Protein backbone atom coordinates (compact mmCIF):
# COMPACT_ATOMS: atom_id res chain seq x y z
CA UNK A 1 0.00 0.00 0.00
CA UNK A 2 3.02 2.31 -0.08
CA UNK A 3 1.98 4.02 -3.32
CA UNK A 4 -1.56 4.80 -2.14
CA UNK A 5 -0.70 8.18 -0.55
CA UNK A 6 0.92 9.31 -3.80
CA UNK A 7 -2.10 8.09 -5.77
CA UNK A 8 -4.44 10.04 -3.48
CA UNK A 9 -2.34 13.21 -3.66
CA UNK A 10 -1.96 13.03 -7.44
CA UNK A 11 -5.71 12.47 -7.73
CA UNK A 12 -6.45 15.54 -5.63
CA UNK A 13 -4.01 17.60 -7.68
CA UNK A 14 -5.40 16.26 -10.98
CA UNK A 15 -8.83 17.58 -10.07
CA UNK A 16 -7.32 21.07 -9.92
CA UNK A 17 -4.76 20.95 -12.74
CA UNK A 18 -4.33 17.58 -14.41
CA UNK A 19 -1.77 18.82 -16.91
CA UNK A 20 0.49 20.16 -14.18
CA UNK A 21 0.43 16.78 -12.44
CA UNK A 22 1.38 14.87 -15.60
CA UNK A 23 4.09 17.41 -16.42
CA UNK A 24 5.58 17.41 -12.91
CA UNK A 25 5.58 13.64 -12.54
CA UNK A 26 7.14 13.26 -15.97
CA UNK A 27 9.88 15.75 -15.18
CA UNK A 28 10.56 14.06 -11.84
CA UNK A 29 10.89 10.73 -13.61
CA UNK A 30 13.13 11.98 -16.40
CA UNK A 31 15.46 13.81 -14.03
CA UNK A 32 15.69 10.84 -11.67
CA UNK A 33 14.06 12.58 -8.72
CA UNK A 34 11.76 9.59 -8.26
CA UNK A 35 11.86 6.01 -9.53
CA UNK A 36 8.11 5.56 -8.89
CA UNK A 37 7.13 7.52 -12.00
CA UNK A 38 5.92 5.17 -14.77
CA UNK A 39 7.76 5.35 -18.12
CA UNK A 40 4.54 6.37 -19.90
CA UNK A 41 4.68 9.75 -18.17
CA UNK A 42 8.33 10.27 -19.06
CA UNK A 43 7.81 10.15 -22.82
CA UNK A 44 8.80 13.31 -24.70
CA UNK A 45 5.51 13.57 -26.57
CA UNK A 46 3.54 13.28 -23.33
CA UNK A 47 5.64 15.98 -21.69
CA UNK A 48 5.29 18.31 -24.68
CA UNK A 49 1.51 17.93 -24.86
CA UNK A 50 1.14 18.31 -21.08
CA UNK A 51 3.34 21.41 -21.12
CA UNK A 52 1.35 23.02 -23.94
CA UNK A 53 -2.01 22.28 -22.31
CA UNK A 54 -0.67 23.50 -18.96
CA UNK A 55 0.14 26.86 -20.57
CA UNK A 56 -3.33 27.00 -22.13
CA UNK A 57 -4.93 26.34 -18.75
CA UNK A 58 -2.68 28.88 -17.05
CA UNK A 59 -4.19 31.55 -19.32
CA UNK A 60 -7.82 30.38 -19.48
CA UNK A 61 -7.97 29.75 -15.74
CA UNK A 62 -7.35 33.43 -14.95
CA UNK A 63 -10.12 34.92 -17.10
CA UNK A 64 -13.55 35.32 -15.44
CA UNK A 65 -16.23 32.99 -16.87
CA UNK A 66 -13.71 31.51 -19.30
CA UNK A 67 -12.36 29.59 -16.29
CA UNK A 68 -15.83 28.18 -15.55
CA UNK A 69 -16.24 27.14 -19.19
CA UNK A 70 -12.82 25.48 -19.04
CA UNK A 71 -13.83 23.69 -15.84
CA UNK A 72 -17.02 22.43 -17.49
CA UNK A 73 -15.06 20.94 -20.37
CA UNK A 74 -12.68 19.28 -17.89
CA UNK A 75 -15.38 17.68 -15.74
CA UNK A 76 -14.56 14.39 -17.44
CA UNK A 77 -10.91 15.02 -18.34
CA UNK A 78 -9.63 15.65 -14.80
CA UNK A 79 -11.17 12.57 -13.14
CA UNK A 80 -10.06 10.37 -16.03
CA UNK A 81 -6.56 11.82 -15.78
CA UNK A 82 -6.51 11.18 -12.03
CA UNK A 83 -7.63 7.60 -12.58
CA UNK A 84 -5.06 6.94 -15.32
CA UNK A 85 -2.19 8.45 -13.33
CA UNK A 86 -3.23 6.44 -10.28
CA UNK A 87 -3.37 3.20 -12.28
CA UNK A 88 0.02 3.90 -13.85
CA UNK A 89 1.57 4.60 -10.45
CA UNK A 90 0.10 1.37 -9.09
CA UNK A 91 1.37 -0.60 -12.06
CA UNK A 92 4.83 0.83 -11.57
CA UNK A 93 5.01 -0.06 -7.87
CA UNK A 94 2.97 -3.26 -7.86
CA UNK A 95 1.82 -2.58 -4.28
CA UNK A 96 -1.91 -2.25 -5.08
CA UNK A 97 -4.07 -3.20 -8.04
CA UNK A 98 -4.42 -0.85 -11.00
CA UNK A 99 -8.21 -0.89 -10.64
CA UNK A 100 -8.14 0.15 -6.98
CA UNK A 101 -5.60 2.89 -7.63
CA UNK A 102 -7.62 4.16 -10.59
CA UNK A 103 -10.75 4.31 -8.45
CA UNK A 104 -8.96 6.25 -5.71
CA UNK A 105 -7.29 8.66 -8.13
CA UNK A 106 -10.40 9.23 -10.21
CA UNK A 107 -12.81 9.75 -7.33
CA UNK A 108 -10.42 12.08 -5.53
CA UNK A 109 -9.87 14.06 -8.73
CA UNK A 110 -13.63 14.34 -9.25
CA UNK A 111 -14.17 15.65 -5.73
CA UNK A 112 -11.40 18.24 -5.96
CA UNK A 113 -12.60 19.25 -9.44
CA UNK A 114 -16.04 20.05 -8.04
CA UNK A 115 -14.40 22.10 -5.30
CA UNK A 116 -12.42 24.06 -7.87
CA UNK A 117 -15.37 24.55 -10.24
CA UNK A 118 -17.75 25.52 -7.44
CA UNK A 119 -15.32 28.00 -5.94
CA UNK A 120 -14.72 29.62 -9.34
CA UNK A 121 -18.44 29.98 -9.99
CA UNK A 122 -18.77 31.81 -6.69
CA UNK A 123 -15.76 34.01 -7.40
CA UNK A 124 -17.17 34.94 -10.81
CA UNK A 125 -20.10 36.67 -9.10
CA UNK A 126 -17.58 39.34 -8.08
CA UNK A 127 -17.24 42.19 -10.64
CA UNK A 128 -13.46 42.52 -10.31
CA UNK A 129 -11.11 40.12 -12.16
CA UNK A 130 -8.22 40.08 -9.69
CA UNK A 131 -9.65 37.36 -7.46
CA UNK A 132 -9.54 34.93 -10.40
CA UNK A 133 -5.85 35.63 -10.98
CA UNK A 134 -5.04 35.26 -7.28
CA UNK A 135 -7.00 32.02 -6.91
CA UNK A 136 -5.58 30.50 -10.10
CA UNK A 137 -2.02 31.35 -9.11
CA UNK A 138 -2.57 29.93 -5.61
CA UNK A 139 -3.96 26.71 -7.10
CA UNK A 140 -1.02 26.30 -9.48
CA UNK A 141 1.50 26.90 -6.70
CA UNK A 142 -0.40 24.59 -4.35
CA UNK A 143 -0.49 21.75 -6.88
CA UNK A 144 3.19 22.16 -7.68
CA UNK A 145 4.20 22.35 -4.04
CA UNK A 146 2.16 19.41 -2.79
CA UNK A 147 3.02 17.10 -5.70
CA UNK A 148 6.70 17.91 -5.19
CA UNK A 149 6.34 17.35 -1.45
CA UNK A 150 4.64 14.00 -2.17
CA UNK A 151 7.75 12.78 -3.96
CA UNK A 152 9.66 12.87 -0.69
CA UNK A 153 6.95 12.63 2.00
CA UNK A 154 3.92 10.93 0.39
CA UNK A 155 2.04 10.23 3.64
CA UNK A 156 2.33 13.80 4.89
CA UNK A 157 1.35 15.17 1.46
CA UNK A 158 -1.70 12.91 1.38
CA UNK A 159 -2.81 14.20 4.77
CA UNK A 160 -2.44 17.80 3.58
CA UNK A 161 -4.38 17.01 0.41
CA UNK A 162 -7.15 15.35 2.42
CA UNK A 163 -7.46 18.35 4.75
CA UNK A 164 -7.56 20.75 1.80
CA UNK A 165 -10.20 18.62 0.10
CA UNK A 166 -12.42 18.58 3.20
CA UNK A 167 -12.00 22.32 3.74
CA UNK A 168 -12.72 22.95 0.06
CA UNK A 169 -15.94 20.92 0.13
CA UNK A 170 -17.06 22.79 3.25
CA UNK A 171 -16.26 26.13 1.58
CA UNK A 172 -18.23 25.25 -1.56
CA UNK A 173 -21.27 24.29 0.52
CA UNK A 174 -21.00 27.55 2.47
CA UNK A 175 -20.64 29.66 -0.68
CA UNK A 176 -23.52 27.87 -2.37
CA UNK A 177 -25.75 28.64 0.62
CA UNK A 178 -24.73 32.31 0.63
CA UNK A 179 -25.26 32.67 -3.13
CA UNK A 180 -28.71 31.07 -2.99
CA UNK A 181 -29.70 33.40 -0.16
CA UNK A 182 -28.39 36.42 -2.09
CA UNK A 183 -30.33 35.42 -5.21
CA UNK A 184 -33.54 34.95 -3.22
CA UNK A 185 -33.15 38.37 -1.62
CA UNK A 186 -32.49 40.04 -4.97
CA UNK A 187 -35.52 38.37 -6.53
CA UNK A 188 -37.61 39.45 -3.55
CA UNK A 189 -36.44 43.07 -3.87
CA UNK A 190 -37.29 43.10 -7.58
CA UNK A 191 -40.74 41.73 -6.87
CA UNK A 192 -41.31 44.37 -4.16
CA UNK A 193 -40.28 47.15 -6.57
CA UNK A 194 -42.58 45.78 -9.26
CA UNK A 195 -45.50 45.66 -6.85
CA UNK A 196 -44.72 49.18 -5.65
CA UNK A 197 -44.83 50.52 -9.22
CA UNK A 198 -48.13 48.79 -9.84
CA UNK A 199 -49.65 50.26 -6.71
CA UNK A 200 -48.41 53.77 -7.46
CA UNK A 201 -49.75 53.54 -11.02
CA UNK A 202 -46.42 54.55 -12.59
CA UNK A 203 -45.34 52.67 -15.73
CA UNK A 204 -42.31 50.42 -15.31
CA UNK A 205 -39.03 52.32 -15.83
Short mmCIF file of the C-alpha atoms (twelve columns), coordinates in Angstrom:
data_MODEL
# 
_entry.id   MODEL 
# 
loop_
_atom_site.group_PDB 
_atom_site.id 
_atom_site.type_symbol 
_atom_site.label_atom_id 
_atom_site.label_alt_id 
_atom_site.label_comp_id 
_atom_site.label_asym_id 
_atom_site.label_seq_id 
_atom_site.Cartn_x 
_atom_site.Cartn_y 
_atom_site.Cartn_z 
_atom_site.pdbx_PDB_model_num 
ATOM 1   C CA . UNK A 1   0.000   0.000  0.000   1 
ATOM 2   C CA . UNK A 2   3.025   2.305  -0.083  1 
ATOM 3   C CA . UNK A 3   1.985   4.025  -3.324  1 
ATOM 4   C CA . UNK A 4   -1.562  4.797  -2.135  1 
ATOM 5   C CA . UNK A 5   -0.698  8.182  -0.548  1 
ATOM 6   C CA . UNK A 6   0.916   9.305  -3.800  1 
ATOM 7   C CA . UNK A 7   -2.105  8.089  -5.768  1 
ATOM 8   C CA . UNK A 8   -4.445  10.042 -3.481  1 
ATOM 9   C CA . UNK A 9   -2.341  13.208 -3.664  1 
ATOM 10  C CA . UNK A 10  -1.959  13.027 -7.443  1 
ATOM 11  C CA . UNK A 11  -5.712  12.473 -7.734  1 
ATOM 12  C CA . UNK A 12  -6.453  15.537 -5.626  1 
ATOM 13  C CA . UNK A 13  -4.008  17.601 -7.681  1 
ATOM 14  C CA . UNK A 14  -5.400  16.262 -10.983 1 
ATOM 15  C CA . UNK A 15  -8.829  17.579 -10.071 1 
ATOM 16  C CA . UNK A 16  -7.317  21.069 -9.922  1 
ATOM 17  C CA . UNK A 17  -4.761  20.953 -12.735 1 
ATOM 18  C CA . UNK A 18  -4.326  17.579 -14.410 1 
ATOM 19  C CA . UNK A 19  -1.773  18.822 -16.908 1 
ATOM 20  C CA . UNK A 20  0.489   20.162 -14.178 1 
ATOM 21  C CA . UNK A 21  0.428   16.776 -12.444 1 
ATOM 22  C CA . UNK A 22  1.381   14.867 -15.602 1 
ATOM 23  C CA . UNK A 23  4.088   17.415 -16.417 1 
ATOM 24  C CA . UNK A 24  5.575   17.411 -12.911 1 
ATOM 25  C CA . UNK A 25  5.584   13.640 -12.543 1 
ATOM 26  C CA . UNK A 26  7.137   13.255 -15.967 1 
ATOM 27  C CA . UNK A 27  9.885   15.748 -15.184 1 
ATOM 28  C CA . UNK A 28  10.560  14.064 -11.840 1 
ATOM 29  C CA . UNK A 29  10.892  10.733 -13.606 1 
ATOM 30  C CA . UNK A 30  13.130  11.982 -16.403 1 
ATOM 31  C CA . UNK A 31  15.458  13.810 -14.026 1 
ATOM 32  C CA . UNK A 32  15.692  10.837 -11.667 1 
ATOM 33  C CA . UNK A 33  14.057  12.578 -8.718  1 
ATOM 34  C CA . UNK A 34  11.756  9.585  -8.264  1 
ATOM 35  C CA . UNK A 35  11.856  6.011  -9.528  1 
ATOM 36  C CA . UNK A 36  8.113   5.558  -8.894  1 
ATOM 37  C CA . UNK A 37  7.135   7.518  -12.004 1 
ATOM 38  C CA . UNK A 38  5.921   5.167  -14.766 1 
ATOM 39  C CA . UNK A 39  7.758   5.350  -18.115 1 
ATOM 40  C CA . UNK A 40  4.544   6.371  -19.905 1 
ATOM 41  C CA . UNK A 41  4.675   9.752  -18.172 1 
ATOM 42  C CA . UNK A 42  8.327   10.273 -19.065 1 
ATOM 43  C CA . UNK A 43  7.806   10.154 -22.823 1 
ATOM 44  C CA . UNK A 44  8.804   13.307 -24.697 1 
ATOM 45  C CA . UNK A 45  5.507   13.569 -26.570 1 
ATOM 46  C CA . UNK A 46  3.537   13.278 -23.328 1 
ATOM 47  C CA . UNK A 47  5.641   15.979 -21.689 1 
ATOM 48  C CA . UNK A 48  5.286   18.313 -24.678 1 
ATOM 49  C CA . UNK A 49  1.507   17.930 -24.857 1 
ATOM 50  C CA . UNK A 50  1.143   18.306 -21.079 1 
ATOM 51  C CA . UNK A 51  3.343   21.406 -21.119 1 
ATOM 52  C CA . UNK A 52  1.346   23.019 -23.939 1 
ATOM 53  C CA . UNK A 53  -2.006  22.283 -22.305 1 
ATOM 54  C CA . UNK A 54  -0.671  23.503 -18.964 1 
ATOM 55  C CA . UNK A 55  0.144   26.860 -20.575 1 
ATOM 56  C CA . UNK A 56  -3.335  27.004 -22.129 1 
ATOM 57  C CA . UNK A 57  -4.927  26.336 -18.753 1 
ATOM 58  C CA . UNK A 58  -2.677  28.878 -17.051 1 
ATOM 59  C CA . UNK A 59  -4.190  31.553 -19.317 1 
ATOM 60  C CA . UNK A 60  -7.815  30.378 -19.477 1 
ATOM 61  C CA . UNK A 61  -7.970  29.749 -15.740 1 
ATOM 62  C CA . UNK A 62  -7.349  33.425 -14.954 1 
ATOM 63  C CA . UNK A 63  -10.118 34.919 -17.102 1 
ATOM 64  C CA . UNK A 64  -13.547 35.323 -15.438 1 
ATOM 65  C CA . UNK A 65  -16.231 32.992 -16.865 1 
ATOM 66  C CA . UNK A 66  -13.709 31.508 -19.296 1 
ATOM 67  C CA . UNK A 67  -12.362 29.588 -16.292 1 
ATOM 68  C CA . UNK A 68  -15.828 28.181 -15.552 1 
ATOM 69  C CA . UNK A 69  -16.241 27.137 -19.193 1 
ATOM 70  C CA . UNK A 70  -12.820 25.477 -19.036 1 
ATOM 71  C CA . UNK A 71  -13.833 23.690 -15.840 1 
ATOM 72  C CA . UNK A 72  -17.023 22.432 -17.486 1 
ATOM 73  C CA . UNK A 73  -15.060 20.937 -20.374 1 
ATOM 74  C CA . UNK A 74  -12.681 19.284 -17.894 1 
ATOM 75  C CA . UNK A 75  -15.378 17.684 -15.743 1 
ATOM 76  C CA . UNK A 76  -14.561 14.387 -17.445 1 
ATOM 77  C CA . UNK A 77  -10.912 15.017 -18.337 1 
ATOM 78  C CA . UNK A 78  -9.633  15.652 -14.800 1 
ATOM 79  C CA . UNK A 79  -11.173 12.569 -13.135 1 
ATOM 80  C CA . UNK A 80  -10.061 10.369 -16.027 1 
ATOM 81  C CA . UNK A 81  -6.564  11.815 -15.779 1 
ATOM 82  C CA . UNK A 82  -6.512  11.183 -12.029 1 
ATOM 83  C CA . UNK A 83  -7.630  7.596  -12.585 1 
ATOM 84  C CA . UNK A 84  -5.062  6.939  -15.324 1 
ATOM 85  C CA . UNK A 85  -2.189  8.454  -13.335 1 
ATOM 86  C CA . UNK A 86  -3.234  6.437  -10.285 1 
ATOM 87  C CA . UNK A 87  -3.372  3.201  -12.281 1 
ATOM 88  C CA . UNK A 88  0.024   3.902  -13.848 1 
ATOM 89  C CA . UNK A 89  1.569   4.601  -10.455 1 
ATOM 90  C CA . UNK A 90  0.102   1.374  -9.086  1 
ATOM 91  C CA . UNK A 91  1.367   -0.598 -12.064 1 
ATOM 92  C CA . UNK A 92  4.833   0.830  -11.568 1 
ATOM 93  C CA . UNK A 93  5.009   -0.061 -7.866  1 
ATOM 94  C CA . UNK A 94  2.966   -3.258 -7.858  1 
ATOM 95  C CA . UNK A 95  1.820   -2.580 -4.276  1 
ATOM 96  C CA . UNK A 96  -1.907  -2.248 -5.078  1 
ATOM 97  C CA . UNK A 97  -4.071  -3.197 -8.041  1 
ATOM 98  C CA . UNK A 98  -4.424  -0.851 -10.999 1 
ATOM 99  C CA . UNK A 99  -8.214  -0.886 -10.640 1 
ATOM 100 C CA . UNK A 100 -8.136  0.150  -6.981  1 
ATOM 101 C CA . UNK A 101 -5.604  2.887  -7.633  1 
ATOM 102 C CA . UNK A 102 -7.616  4.157  -10.587 1 
ATOM 103 C CA . UNK A 103 -10.747 4.308  -8.449  1 
ATOM 104 C CA . UNK A 104 -8.959  6.249  -5.715  1 
ATOM 105 C CA . UNK A 105 -7.288  8.658  -8.129  1 
ATOM 106 C CA . UNK A 106 -10.400 9.226  -10.212 1 
ATOM 107 C CA . UNK A 107 -12.815 9.746  -7.329  1 
ATOM 108 C CA . UNK A 108 -10.418 12.078 -5.528  1 
ATOM 109 C CA . UNK A 109 -9.873  14.061 -8.728  1 
ATOM 110 C CA . UNK A 110 -13.634 14.335 -9.254  1 
ATOM 111 C CA . UNK A 111 -14.165 15.648 -5.727  1 
ATOM 112 C CA . UNK A 112 -11.397 18.242 -5.963  1 
ATOM 113 C CA . UNK A 113 -12.604 19.254 -9.442  1 
ATOM 114 C CA . UNK A 114 -16.042 20.054 -8.042  1 
ATOM 115 C CA . UNK A 115 -14.401 22.103 -5.297  1 
ATOM 116 C CA . UNK A 116 -12.418 24.064 -7.871  1 
ATOM 117 C CA . UNK A 117 -15.366 24.550 -10.236 1 
ATOM 118 C CA . UNK A 118 -17.750 25.520 -7.436  1 
ATOM 119 C CA . UNK A 119 -15.323 28.001 -5.943  1 
ATOM 120 C CA . UNK A 120 -14.720 29.619 -9.341  1 
ATOM 121 C CA . UNK A 121 -18.443 29.985 -9.988  1 
ATOM 122 C CA . UNK A 122 -18.765 31.805 -6.687  1 
ATOM 123 C CA . UNK A 123 -15.761 34.015 -7.400  1 
ATOM 124 C CA . UNK A 124 -17.169 34.941 -10.814 1 
ATOM 125 C CA . UNK A 125 -20.096 36.674 -9.098  1 
ATOM 126 C CA . UNK A 126 -17.584 39.342 -8.077  1 
ATOM 127 C CA . UNK A 127 -17.241 42.185 -10.638 1 
ATOM 128 C CA . UNK A 128 -13.461 42.520 -10.307 1 
ATOM 129 C CA . UNK A 129 -11.112 40.117 -12.156 1 
ATOM 130 C CA . UNK A 130 -8.216  40.083 -9.688  1 
ATOM 131 C CA . UNK A 131 -9.652  37.362 -7.461  1 
ATOM 132 C CA . UNK A 132 -9.542  34.925 -10.396 1 
ATOM 133 C CA . UNK A 133 -5.855  35.634 -10.975 1 
ATOM 134 C CA . UNK A 134 -5.040  35.265 -7.285  1 
ATOM 135 C CA . UNK A 135 -7.005  32.023 -6.913  1 
ATOM 136 C CA . UNK A 136 -5.581  30.503 -10.103 1 
ATOM 137 C CA . UNK A 137 -2.017  31.350 -9.106  1 
ATOM 138 C CA . UNK A 138 -2.565  29.931 -5.614  1 
ATOM 139 C CA . UNK A 139 -3.959  26.708 -7.103  1 
ATOM 140 C CA . UNK A 140 -1.017  26.304 -9.477  1 
ATOM 141 C CA . UNK A 141 1.500   26.897 -6.700  1 
ATOM 142 C CA . UNK A 142 -0.400  24.591 -4.354  1 
ATOM 143 C CA . UNK A 143 -0.488  21.755 -6.882  1 
ATOM 144 C CA . UNK A 144 3.189   22.155 -7.675  1 
ATOM 145 C CA . UNK A 145 4.203   22.348 -4.042  1 
ATOM 146 C CA . UNK A 146 2.163   19.407 -2.794  1 
ATOM 147 C CA . UNK A 147 3.022   17.100 -5.702  1 
ATOM 148 C CA . UNK A 148 6.701   17.906 -5.193  1 
ATOM 149 C CA . UNK A 149 6.337   17.348 -1.450  1 
ATOM 150 C CA . UNK A 150 4.638   14.004 -2.168  1 
ATOM 151 C CA . UNK A 151 7.749   12.781 -3.964  1 
ATOM 152 C CA . UNK A 152 9.663   12.870 -0.689  1 
ATOM 153 C CA . UNK A 153 6.946   12.633 1.996   1 
ATOM 154 C CA . UNK A 154 3.925   10.931 0.395   1 
ATOM 155 C CA . UNK A 155 2.042   10.231 3.636   1 
ATOM 156 C CA . UNK A 156 2.330   13.803 4.894   1 
ATOM 157 C CA . UNK A 157 1.354   15.171 1.462   1 
ATOM 158 C CA . UNK A 158 -1.700  12.911 1.381   1 
ATOM 159 C CA . UNK A 159 -2.807  14.205 4.774   1 
ATOM 160 C CA . UNK A 160 -2.442  17.803 3.585   1 
ATOM 161 C CA . UNK A 161 -4.384  17.010 0.408   1 
ATOM 162 C CA . UNK A 162 -7.152  15.346 2.419   1 
ATOM 163 C CA . UNK A 163 -7.456  18.351 4.749   1 
ATOM 164 C CA . UNK A 164 -7.558  20.754 1.797   1 
ATOM 165 C CA . UNK A 165 -10.204 18.616 0.103   1 
ATOM 166 C CA . UNK A 166 -12.420 18.580 3.198   1 
ATOM 167 C CA . UNK A 167 -11.998 22.319 3.744   1 
ATOM 168 C CA . UNK A 168 -12.721 22.948 0.064   1 
ATOM 169 C CA . UNK A 169 -15.938 20.922 0.130   1 
ATOM 170 C CA . UNK A 170 -17.060 22.790 3.248   1 
ATOM 171 C CA . UNK A 171 -16.259 26.126 1.579   1 
ATOM 172 C CA . UNK A 172 -18.228 25.249 -1.561  1 
ATOM 173 C CA . UNK A 173 -21.271 24.289 0.516   1 
ATOM 174 C CA . UNK A 174 -20.995 27.551 2.471   1 
ATOM 175 C CA . UNK A 175 -20.639 29.658 -0.679  1 
ATOM 176 C CA . UNK A 176 -23.522 27.870 -2.372  1 
ATOM 177 C CA . UNK A 177 -25.752 28.640 0.625   1 
ATOM 178 C CA . UNK A 178 -24.727 32.305 0.625   1 
ATOM 179 C CA . UNK A 179 -25.257 32.675 -3.129  1 
ATOM 180 C CA . UNK A 180 -28.708 31.066 -2.992  1 
ATOM 181 C CA . UNK A 181 -29.696 33.397 -0.163  1 
ATOM 182 C CA . UNK A 182 -28.386 36.418 -2.087  1 
ATOM 183 C CA . UNK A 183 -30.326 35.420 -5.215  1 
ATOM 184 C CA . UNK A 184 -33.537 34.947 -3.224  1 
ATOM 185 C CA . UNK A 185 -33.148 38.374 -1.615  1 
ATOM 186 C CA . UNK A 186 -32.485 40.041 -4.972  1 
ATOM 187 C CA . UNK A 187 -35.521 38.374 -6.528  1 
ATOM 188 C CA . UNK A 188 -37.605 39.452 -3.548  1 
ATOM 189 C CA . UNK A 189 -36.442 43.071 -3.872  1 
ATOM 190 C CA . UNK A 190 -37.288 43.095 -7.577  1 
ATOM 191 C CA . UNK A 191 -40.737 41.733 -6.868  1 
ATOM 192 C CA . UNK A 192 -41.307 44.371 -4.160  1 
ATOM 193 C CA . UNK A 193 -40.276 47.151 -6.571  1 
ATOM 194 C CA . UNK A 194 -42.585 45.781 -9.256  1 
ATOM 195 C CA . UNK A 195 -45.504 45.661 -6.847  1 
ATOM 196 C CA . UNK A 196 -44.722 49.182 -5.645  1 
ATOM 197 C CA . UNK A 197 -44.827 50.518 -9.220  1 
ATOM 198 C CA . UNK A 198 -48.135 48.793 -9.844  1 
ATOM 199 C CA . UNK A 199 -49.649 50.260 -6.706  1 
ATOM 200 C CA . UNK A 200 -48.407 53.774 -7.464  1 
ATOM 201 C CA . UNK A 201 -49.750 53.544 -11.018 1 
ATOM 202 C CA . UNK A 202 -46.418 54.546 -12.594 1 
ATOM 203 C CA . UNK A 203 -45.342 52.673 -15.729 1 
ATOM 204 C CA . UNK A 204 -42.309 50.422 -15.311 1 
ATOM 205 C CA . UNK A 205 -39.026 52.321 -15.829 1 
# 
